[in-house]
Amino acid sequence: MGKKIAIIGGGNLGIAIAEGLLKSKFCRAGEITITRRKLALLNELSKKGIHISGDNQTAVKNSDIIILAVKPYQVTEAVASFKKELLPGKILVSVVTGVLIGEMEALIKKKIPFFRAMPNTAIAIQESMTCLCSAYAAPEDEKYIYELFSKLGRVVYIQEKLMEAATILGACGTAYAMRYVRASIQGGIEIGFDAATASLIAAQTVKGAADLLLEKGSHPEQEIDKVTTPKGCTIAGLNEMEHRGFSSSLIRGIVASYNKIARD
């Protein structure tokens, strides 16, 4: 029998985590409980054998791993509903944006193993980039949580002070990548493709480019060099993009997003 997992908050992220864990066979459906006030929205998970509940306290009491997946403004109320059940042996994992370990400790008033996790929306297809940090966690706890999120994509441990930066690069970064793909589709239509074909070519090209970096561990410039020939069309396009501020605009956008989250 594996560890029992309670997901507190059955919104888009909570549901994606539950479905990813089930698809990956990390645990059985009966070992997962997910909570939400409106249980009707979780009926599809119930049909798959996952327990659904409107009772946070009972869900936490009967689980070993608690994944907190509520909105930031709901954290205080949610934690108050189950904190007395956070007994020794349980592990709390927060996927809530912007809530520090110190802030969570102040709410629960206990020093149990605690993790912050920053996944992105690709967790729904088990292709997330998840950044983790922890406090009061034993090596075996860190290994278990790493393995859990590894079933949902790639994982890296970072210092907590970098979690906001991880939000920008890993979570907001999905939107930046989508905007590049959308622009590529528009350009593809202008040079002759229909929208569906342009979308397929652009999306698969980006996926292949990313896989090259992940699988080979190469630097982007190494892969760029392979497709740029003297007086070729690729270098002509790249140079025009740089003249128009392609790289600097992206960097400035990342920094602007970071400054926004840092101020707020």
Number of C-alpha atoms within 10 A of each C-alpha: 6 9 14 19 24 29 29 27 22 26 17 12 21 23 21 19 26 22 22 22 24 21 16 14 11 16 18 17 22 14 19 24 27 30 25 20 13 11 14 10 14 20 14 11 19 18 10 12 16 21 19 22 20 16 15 24 19 15 25 28 17 15 20 21 21 24 24 22 26 23 13 12 10 12 18 13 10 18 19 13 15 18 17 14 16 23 14 11 9 18 21 19 20 23 23 21 18 16 15 16 17 10 12 18 14 11 15 16 13 15 14 18 19 23 24 27 28 23 27 21 19 17 22 20 14 21 17 23 23 26 25 25 21 21 16 13 16 10 8 9 17 20 11 12 18 19 14 18 25 20 21 26 19 18 21 13 14 13 10 19 10 12 22 19 19 22 22 22 17 21 20 17 15 16 13 17 13 13 12 14 21 16 13 17 23 17 14 18 16 12 10 9 15 13 13 10 12 21 19 12 16 20 18 12 13 15 11 12 14 12 12 15 14 12 8 8 9 11 11 12 8 10 13 14 11 8 11 15 12 8 8 10 11 15 16 13 12 14 12 12 12 12 11 11 12 13 12 12 12 12 12 11 14 18 15 13 17 19 14 11 15 11 6 7
